[in-house]
Amino acid sequence: MINITEIADMDRRTVLHPFTYLKNYAAGETDPTIVETGKGVRIRDASGREYLDGFAGLYCVNVGYGRTEVAEAIARQAYKLAYYHSYAAHTTEELARLSDRLVRMAPGKMSKVFYGLSGSDANETQAKIVWYYNNLRGKAHKKKIISRERGYHGCSVVSGSMTGLSFYHDHMDLPVSGILRTGVPHFYRGAVPGETEEAFSQRRADELEALILAEGPDTVGAFIAEPVLGTGGITPPPAGYWPKIQAVLKKYDILLIADEVVCGFGRTGATFGSDLYGMNPDLITVAKGLTSAYVPMSAAIVSQKVYEVMEEATSRVGSFSHGYTYSGHPIGAAAANAVLDIVERENLAGQSAIRGAYLMQRLKAEFEQNPIVGEVRGVGMLAAIEFVSDRDTRASFDPGLKVGARISQAARNRNLIARAMPHGDILGFAPPLVMTEAEIDEMVAIARAAVDEVLRELDSQGLVAG
């Protein structure tokens, strides 16, 4: 057994952790969770404590922990060839087979796949492809990229700029120029009294068109969006949203980048979120579920429409001058093929639709009438509970009360990992797609106990309406 104190001290001295209060951690006010093992939908820390992982890591361990067939595929490839680059037409059997598979699986008319290591770098690649494509077409000014408020597209320079959550920008000199923002498609928060979902969707499409016209259609190159809003609140689009948005993009010759990093490979109950909502993207970003996070890998999938322009220009511009040392890594490709074998063999998209419907049924039964719950929402194995101080007015709690974070911590104290979403008081769920109905019942019961605990605290302070 490891020396927990030694590892914790070593970690505190040397690791720069993402999204961590640095001074508090350095001072020992918070302790690391030293994760040792995982199996199915559970992880175990070094002290032996077991947690039900209701968020699949970060939406990513879709096939569950401890799938030995994936480990075996990684090992076989590592013994055979641990690494070679994919520059200058070098490839491996696993990479060629994976790319053929992704082109066939993906929605729309896809043609080629470019690989990276994270959703962030894949969206950096997408931005460069948008700029490259329009330069090759002689449209040198058609470069601006529109994203949405509360959209999440990564943490690097351009992908972080496309992310519509301000705390990713604060003190980081982001966003960079050339990134525009349009409204979030959250009906519960954005609709005006008496407005239908279809009317709300039309208003969002009209706002997008007005933005394009104000900027000049010849300056706007792409629109990037998640089929279902993820980190910005786990928010499915309202009725009619995607057909109306796509009509505007088509009208002004603007590429659609579908960020499927969270939604891809069964998470929404369809193979891709784009399939579920009738989206016809020009570029698709995938990561997370591609390898179920067993190894880092991402991909930018390029449509025939875009690729034909790139290929035709070869005699004028030479080689495609973009790539990473680890693009198309053999071990990543082997892991991805093993994971996608599981996804297809076990019909995890279909299971996600069935189990997701059960999850929503259970969440609504437990929470829809709760005095501090404003909305229960979700699709497939994505779900969220949004908390309010007044159900009638939909008024939010004072942010200083940190209601969402308190509920998340109360759940964790009961050995459930559910995420306090960073925008508002929202508890998010994105469990492995292999979670059973019994495990869903367990997850919902723990969440109910956590909410009830915080509700009692708020009620005793007179902070709950009615």
C-alpha positions as CSV (number, residue, x, y, z in Angstrom):
1,M,0.0,0.0,0.0
2,I,1.3,3.5,-0.9
3,N,2.3,6.0,1.7
4,I,-0.6,8.5,1.4
5,T,1.1,11.3,3.3
6,E,4.3,11.1,1.3
7,I,2.4,11.1,-2.1
8,A,0.2,14.0,-0.9
9,D,3.2,16.1,0.2
10,M,5.0,15.3,-3.0
11,D,2.0,16.3,-5.1
12,R,1.4,19.5,-3.1
13,R,5.0,20.5,-3.7
14,T,5.2,19.8,-7.5
15,V,1.9,19.5,-9.3
16,L,0.1,22.5,-10.8
17,H,-3.5,21.3,-10.7
18,P,-6.2,22.6,-13.1
19,F,-9.1,24.5,-11.5
20,T,-7.6,24.4,-8.0
21,Y,-7.3,27.2,-5.4
22,L,-3.6,27.2,-5.5
23,K,-2.8,29.0,-2.2
24,N,-5.3,26.9,-0.2
25,Y,-3.9,23.7,-1.7
26,A,-0.3,24.7,-1.1
27,A,-1.1,25.6,2.5
28,G,-2.6,22.2,3.1
29,E,-6.2,23.4,3.6
30,T,-7.4,20.9,1.0
31,D,-6.1,17.4,0.4
32,P,-5.6,15.6,-2.9
33,T,-7.8,12.6,-3.7
34,I,-5.3,10.0,-4.7
35,V,-7.2,7.8,-7.2
36,E,-5.9,4.3,-7.3
37,T,-8.3,2.0,-9.2
38,G,-11.5,2.0,-11.1
39,K,-14.0,-0.7,-12.2
40,G,-17.3,-0.2,-14.0
41,V,-18.8,3.0,-12.7
42,R,-16.8,3.3,-9.5
43,I,-13.3,4.6,-8.6
44,R,-11.4,3.8,-5.4
45,D,-8.9,6.1,-3.7
46,A,-5.7,5.3,-1.9
47,S,-7.4,5.1,1.5
48,G,-9.8,2.5,0.2
49,R,-12.8,4.8,-0.1
50,E,-15.0,4.0,-3.1
51,Y,-17.0,6.6,-5.1
52,L,-19.8,6.2,-7.6
53,D,-18.7,8.3,-10.5
54,G,-21.7,10.1,-11.8
55,F,-19.6,12.2,-14.2
56,A,-17.5,9.6,-16.0
57,G,-14.3,11.5,-15.1
58,L,-15.0,14.6,-17.2
59,Y,-17.9,13.2,-19.4
60,C,-15.3,10.8,-20.9
61,V,-15.1,7.3,-19.5
62,N,-18.1,6.2,-21.6
63,V,-17.3,2.4,-21.5
64,G,-16.6,2.4,-17.8
65,Y,-13.4,1.8,-15.9
66,G,-11.2,-1.3,-16.0
67,R,-12.1,-2.7,-19.5
68,T,-9.3,-5.2,-19.9
69,E,-9.8,-5.5,-23.7
70,V,-8.8,-1.8,-24.1
71,A,-5.7,-2.3,-21.9
72,E,-4.8,-5.4,-23.9
73,A,-5.1,-3.5,-27.2
74,I,-2.9,-0.7,-25.8
75,A,-0.3,-3.3,-24.6
76,R,-0.3,-5.2,-28.0
77,Q,0.4,-2.0,-29.9
78,A,3.0,-0.8,-27.4
79,Y,4.9,-4.1,-27.7
80,K,4.6,-4.0,-31.5
81,L,5.3,-0.3,-32.1
82,A,4.9,2.3,-29.3
83,Y,5.4,5.3,-31.5
84,Y,5.9,6.7,-35.0
85,H,4.8,10.0,-36.4
86,S,2.2,10.5,-39.1
87,Y,4.1,13.3,-41.0
88,A,4.8,12.8,-44.7
89,A,2.2,10.1,-45.2
90,H,3.6,7.7,-42.5
91,T,0.8,5.6,-40.9
92,T,0.0,2.4,-39.1
93,E,-2.7,-0.2,-39.6
94,E,-4.6,0.9,-36.5
95,L,-4.6,4.6,-37.7
96,A,-5.8,3.8,-41.2
97,R,-8.6,1.5,-39.8
98,L,-9.7,4.1,-37.2
99,S,-9.8,6.9,-39.8
100,D,-11.9,4.8,-42.2
101,R,-14.2,4.0,-39.3
102,L,-14.7,7.6,-38.2
103,V,-15.4,8.8,-41.7
104,R,-18.1,6.1,-42.1
105,M,-19.5,6.7,-38.6
106,A,-19.7,10.5,-38.7
107,P,-22.7,12.5,-39.8
108,G,-22.6,14.4,-43.0
109,K,-20.2,13.8,-45.9
110,M,-16.9,13.5,-44.2
111,S,-13.6,12.8,-45.9
112,K,-10.5,13.0,-43.7
113,V,-9.4,12.9,-40.1
114,F,-6.7,14.9,-38.4
115,Y,-5.5,13.8,-34.9
116,G,-4.4,15.6,-31.7
117,L,-4.5,14.8,-28.0
118,S,-7.4,16.9,-26.6
119,G,-10.6,18.6,-27.5
120,S,-8.8,22.0,-27.0
121,D,-6.1,21.2,-29.6
122,A,-8.7,19.8,-32.0
123,N,-10.6,23.0,-31.9
124,E,-7.4,25.0,-32.5
125,T,-7.0,22.8,-35.5
126,Q,-10.6,23.6,-36.6
127,A,-9.9,27.3,-36.4
128,K,-6.8,27.0,-38.6
129,I,-8.7,24.9,-41.1
130,V,-11.4,27.5,-41.3
131,W,-8.8,30.2,-42.0
132,Y,-6.9,28.0,-44.4
133,Y,-10.0,27.0,-46.3
134,N,-11.1,30.6,-46.8
135,N,-7.6,31.7,-47.8
136,L,-7.5,29.0,-50.4
137,R,-10.9,30.1,-51.7
138,G,-9.6,33.7,-52.1
139,K,-11.9,34.9,-49.2
140,A,-9.1,36.5,-47.1
141,H,-11.4,38.4,-44.8
142,K,-13.9,35.5,-44.1
143,K,-12.2,34.5,-40.8
144,K,-14.3,35.4,-37.8
145,I,-15.7,32.5,-35.8
146,I,-19.0,32.8,-33.9
147,S,-19.5,30.8,-30.7
148,R,-22.2,31.0,-28.1
149,E,-22.5,32.3,-24.6
150,R,-21.9,29.5,-22.2
151,G,-20.5,27.3,-24.9
152,Y,-17.4,25.3,-24.0
153,H,-14.7,24.5,-26.7
154,G,-11.5,24.2,-24.7
155,C,-8.9,26.0,-22.7
156,S,-6.1,26.8,-25.1
157,V,-5.7,30.2,-26.8
158,V,-8.2,30.1,-29.6
159,S,-10.3,27.3,-28.2
160,G,-10.4,29.1,-24.9
161,S,-11.5,32.3,-26.7
162,M,-14.3,30.4,-28.4
163,T,-15.4,29.2,-24.9
164,G,-18.2,31.5,-23.8
165,L,-17.5,31.3,-20.0
166,S,-15.7,34.4,-18.8
167,F,-13.8,32.8,-16.0
168,Y,-11.8,30.9,-18.7
169,H,-10.7,34.4,-19.9
170,D,-10.1,36.3,-16.7
171,H,-6.5,37.4,-16.2
172,M,-5.4,35.3,-19.3
173,D,-5.7,38.0,-22.0
174,L,-8.6,36.2,-23.6
175,P,-10.6,36.2,-25.8
176,V,-8.4,37.0,-28.8
177,S,-9.8,39.1,-31.6
178,G,-11.9,37.5,-34.3
179,I,-14.1,35.5,-32.0
180,L,-17.7,36.7,-31.8
181,R,-20.5,35.6,-29.4
182,T,-24.2,34.9,-29.8
183,G,-26.9,34.0,-27.4
184,V,-27.2,30.7,-25.5
185,P,-30.1,28.4,-26.4
186,H,-31.5,27.9,-22.9
187,F,-35.2,28.2,-23.0
188,Y,-35.8,28.1,-19.3
189,R,-33.5,31.1,-18.7
190,G,-33.8,33.0,-22.0
191,A,-37.5,32.9,-23.0
192,V,-39.8,35.8,-22.6
193,P,-43.3,35.3,-21.1
194,G,-45.6,33.5,-23.5
195,E,-42.8,32.5,-25.9
196,T,-42.8,29.0,-27.3
197,E,-39.7,27.0,-27.8
198,E,-40.0,27.4,-31.6
199,A,-40.4,31.1,-31.2
200,F,-37.4,31.3,-28.9
201,S,-35.3,29.3,-31.4
202,Q,-36.4,31.6,-34.1
203,R,-35.3,34.6,-32.0
204,R,-31.9,33.1,-31.4
205,A,-31.6,32.5,-35.2
206,D,-32.6,36.0,-35.9
207,E,-30.0,37.3,-33.4
208,L,-27.4,35.2,-35.1
209,E,-28.3,36.6,-38.5
210,A,-28.3,40.2,-37.2
211,L,-24.8,39.6,-35.8
212,I,-23.5,38.2,-39.1
213,L,-25.0,41.2,-41.0
214,A,-23.6,43.7,-38.6
215,E,-20.1,42.2,-38.9
216,G,-20.4,41.6,-42.7
217,P,-21.1,38.1,-44.0
218,D,-17.9,38.2,-46.0
219,T,-15.9,38.4,-42.7
220,V,-17.6,35.4,-40.9
221,G,-16.0,32.0,-41.6
222,A,-17.6,29.6,-39.1
223,F,-20.0,28.9,-36.3
224,I,-18.9,26.5,-33.6
225,A,-21.3,24.8,-31.2
226,E,-22.0,21.7,-29.1
227,P,-25.2,19.9,-30.1
228,V,-26.0,19.9,-26.4
229,L,-24.5,22.6,-24.2
230,G,-22.1,20.8,-21.9
231,T,-20.0,22.6,-19.3
232,G,-22.2,25.7,-19.7
233,G,-25.0,23.9,-18.0
234,I,-25.9,20.6,-19.7
235,T,-28.6,22.2,-21.8
236,P,-30.4,20.4,-24.7
237,P,-31.5,22.8,-27.5
238,P,-35.1,23.9,-27.7
239,A,-37.4,22.7,-30.4
240,G,-36.5,23.9,-33.9
241,Y,-33.2,25.4,-32.8
242,W,-30.8,23.5,-35.1
243,P,-32.8,23.7,-38.3
244,K,-33.2,27.5,-37.9
245,I,-29.6,28.0,-37.1
246,Q,-28.4,26.0,-40.0
247,A,-30.6,27.9,-42.4
248,V,-28.8,31.1,-41.4
249,L,-25.4,29.5,-41.8
250,K,-26.2,28.1,-45.2
251,K,-27.6,31.5,-46.4
252,Y,-24.3,33.2,-45.6
253,D,-21.8,30.5,-46.6
254,I,-20.6,29.9,-43.0
255,L,-19.1,26.6,-42.0
256,L,-20.7,24.7,-39.1
257,I,-18.2,23.2,-36.6
258,A,-20.0,20.6,-34.5
259,D,-18.1,20.2,-31.2
260,E,-19.0,16.6,-30.4
261,V,-16.3,16.2,-27.7
262,V,-19.0,15.5,-25.0
263,C,-21.9,14.4,-27.3
264,G,-20.0,12.0,-29.5
265,F,-20.1,8.2,-29.4
266,G,-23.4,7.6,-27.7
267,R,-23.6,10.1,-24.9
268,T,-26.9,11.7,-26.2
269,G,-28.5,8.4,-27.1
270,A,-27.4,8.7,-30.7
271,T,-24.0,7.9,-32.2
272,F,-23.4,11.7,-32.5
273,G,-25.4,14.6,-31.2
274,S,-25.5,15.9,-34.7
275,D,-27.5,12.7,-35.7
276,L,-30.0,13.4,-33.0
277,Y,-30.7,17.0,-34.0
278,G,-30.4,16.7,-37.8
279,M,-27.2,18.7,-38.0
280,N,-25.1,18.6,-41.1
281,P,-21.7,19.8,-40.0
282,D,-18.7,20.8,-42.2
283,L,-16.2,20.0,-39.5
284,I,-16.6,17.8,-36.4
285,T,-14.5,17.8,-33.2
286,V,-14.2,14.6,-31.2
287,A,-12.2,13.5,-28.1
288,K,-13.3,12.1,-24.7
289,G,-15.4,9.2,-25.8
290,L,-13.1,8.5,-28.8
291,T,-10.8,6.5,-26.5
292,S,-13.1,6.6,-23.4
293,A,-10.1,8.6,-22.0
294,Y,-8.0,5.5,-21.6
295,V,-5.3,7.4,-23.5
296,P,-5.3,11.0,-24.8
297,M,-6.6,11.4,-28.3
298,S,-8.7,13.9,-30.3
299,A,-9.7,14.3,-33.9
300,A,-10.8,17.0,-36.3
301,I,-13.0,15.4,-38.9
302,V,-13.1,17.3,-42.2
303,S,-15.9,17.2,-44.7
304,Q,-15.5,16.4,-48.4
305,K,-16.6,20.0,-49.1
306,V,-13.7,21.5,-47.1
307,Y,-11.1,18.8,-48.0
308,E,-11.7,19.2,-51.8
309,V,-10.6,22.9,-51.6
310,M,-7.5,21.9,-49.6
311,E,-6.5,19.2,-52.0
312,E,-7.1,21.2,-55.1
313,A,-4.8,23.9,-53.8
314,T,-1.8,21.6,-53.3
315,S,0.0,22.7,-56.5
316,R,-0.3,26.3,-55.4
317,V,0.5,26.1,-51.7
318,G,2.5,22.9,-51.2
319,S,2.0,20.5,-48.2
320,F,-0.6,20.9,-45.5
321,S,1.6,22.6,-42.9
322,H,0.0,21.6,-39.6
323,G,0.8,18.8,-37.3
324,Y,1.8,17.6,-33.8
325,T,4.4,15.2,-32.7
326,Y,1.7,12.9,-31.4
327,S,-0.8,13.3,-34.3
328,G,-2.2,9.8,-35.0
329,H,-0.3,8.1,-32.2
330,P,-0.3,4.4,-32.7
331,I,-1.3,3.6,-29.1
332,G,-4.1,6.1,-29.2
333,A,-5.4,4.6,-32.4
334,A,-5.3,1.1,-31.0
335,A,-7.2,2.3,-27.8
336,A,-9.8,4.1,-29.9
337,N,-10.5,1.0,-32.1
338,A,-10.8,-1.1,-29.0
339,V,-13.2,1.4,-27.4
340,L,-15.3,1.8,-30.5
341,D,-15.6,-2.0,-30.8
342,I,-17.2,-2.0,-27.4
343,V,-19.4,1.0,-28.3
344,E,-20.7,-0.8,-31.3
345,R,-20.9,-4.4,-29.9
346,E,-22.7,-3.3,-26.8
347,N,-24.9,-0.7,-28.6
348,L,-24.0,1.9,-26.1
349,A,-25.8,4.6,-28.0
350,G,-29.0,2.6,-27.8
351,Q,-28.3,1.8,-24.1
352,S,-27.7,5.5,-23.5
353,A,-31.1,6.3,-24.9
354,I,-32.9,3.7,-22.8
355,R,-31.0,4.3,-19.5
356,G,-31.0,8.1,-20.1
357,A,-34.8,8.0,-20.3
358,Y,-34.9,6.1,-17.0
359,L,-32.5,8.6,-15.5
360,M,-34.7,11.5,-16.5
361,Q,-37.8,9.7,-15.1
362,R,-36.1,9.2,-11.8
363,L,-34.7,12.7,-11.5
364,K,-38.0,14.3,-12.3
365,A,-39.8,12.0,-9.9
366,E,-37.5,13.0,-7.1
367,F,-36.8,16.7,-7.9
368,E,-39.4,18.4,-10.1
369,Q,-41.5,19.4,-7.0
370,N,-38.6,20.3,-4.8
371,P,-38.9,23.9,-3.5
372,I,-35.4,24.8,-4.7
373,V,-35.4,23.1,-8.1
374,G,-36.2,25.2,-11.1
375,E,-35.5,22.8,-13.9
376,V,-34.6,19.2,-14.4
377,R,-33.2,18.7,-17.9
378,G,-31.2,16.4,-20.1
379,V,-30.9,14.0,-23.0
380,G,-29.3,10.5,-23.1
381,M,-26.8,10.1,-20.3
382,L,-26.5,13.8,-19.8
383,A,-28.7,15.5,-17.1
384,A,-28.8,18.5,-14.8
385,I,-30.7,19.9,-11.9
386,E,-30.8,23.7,-11.7
387,F,-31.5,25.3,-8.3
388,V,-33.4,28.5,-7.6
389,S,-34.3,30.5,-4.6
390,D,-37.9,31.1,-5.9
391,R,-39.6,28.6,-8.3
392,D,-42.2,31.2,-9.4
393,T,-39.8,33.9,-10.4
394,R,-36.9,31.6,-11.3
395,A,-34.7,33.9,-9.1
396,S,-31.2,32.5,-8.6
397,F,-29.5,32.2,-5.2
398,D,-26.9,34.7,-4.1
399,P,-23.7,33.3,-5.7
400,G,-22.0,33.7,-2.4
401,L,-24.1,30.9,-0.9
402,K,-22.5,28.5,-3.4
403,V,-25.6,26.3,-3.4
404,G,-24.5,24.1,-6.3
405,A,-21.0,23.5,-4.8
406,R,-22.5,22.7,-1.4
407,I,-24.8,20.1,-2.9
408,S,-22.0,18.6,-4.9
409,Q,-19.9,18.3,-1.8
410,A,-22.8,16.8,0.2
411,A,-23.1,14.2,-2.5
412,R,-19.4,13.5,-2.4
413,N,-19.5,13.1,1.3
414,R,-21.9,10.3,0.5
415,N,-19.5,8.8,-2.0
416,L,-21.2,10.2,-5.2
417,I,-19.3,12.3,-7.7
418,A,-21.7,14.7,-9.4
419,R,-20.4,18.0,-10.8
420,A,-21.3,21.5,-9.6
421,M,-21.5,23.1,-13.0
422,P,-19.5,26.3,-13.2
423,H,-22.3,28.5,-14.5
424,G,-25.0,28.9,-11.9
425,D,-26.2,26.6,-9.2
426,I,-26.5,23.4,-11.2
427,L,-25.7,19.8,-10.4
428,G,-24.6,17.8,-13.5
429,F,-24.7,14.1,-14.3
430,A,-22.8,12.4,-17.1
431,P,-22.2,8.8,-15.9
432,P,-20.5,6.0,-17.9
433,L,-22.9,4.8,-20.5
434,V,-22.7,1.3,-19.0
435,M,-24.4,2.4,-15.7
436,T,-27.3,0.1,-14.8
437,E,-30.8,1.0,-13.6
438,A,-29.9,-0.1,-10.1
439,E,-26.8,2.2,-10.2
440,I,-28.9,5.0,-11.5
441,D,-31.3,4.5,-8.6
442,E,-28.3,4.6,-6.2
443,M,-27.0,7.8,-7.8
444,V,-30.4,9.6,-7.7
445,A,-31.0,8.5,-4.1
446,I,-27.7,9.9,-3.0
447,A,-28.3,13.1,-4.9
448,R,-31.7,13.4,-3.2
449,A,-30.1,13.1,0.2
450,A,-27.5,15.7,-0.6
451,V,-30.1,18.2,-1.9
452,D,-32.3,17.6,1.2
453,E,-29.4,18.4,3.5
454,V,-28.6,21.7,1.8
455,L,-32.4,22.5,1.5
456,R,-32.7,22.1,5.3
457,E,-29.7,24.5,5.8
458,L,-31.2,27.1,3.5
459,D,-34.7,26.8,4.9
460,S,-33.4,27.3,8.4
461,Q,-31.9,30.6,7.3
462,G,-35.1,31.7,5.6
463,L,-33.5,31.6,2.1
464,V,-36.2,29.5,0.4
465,A,-39.3,31.2,-1.0
466,G,-42.7,30.0,0.2
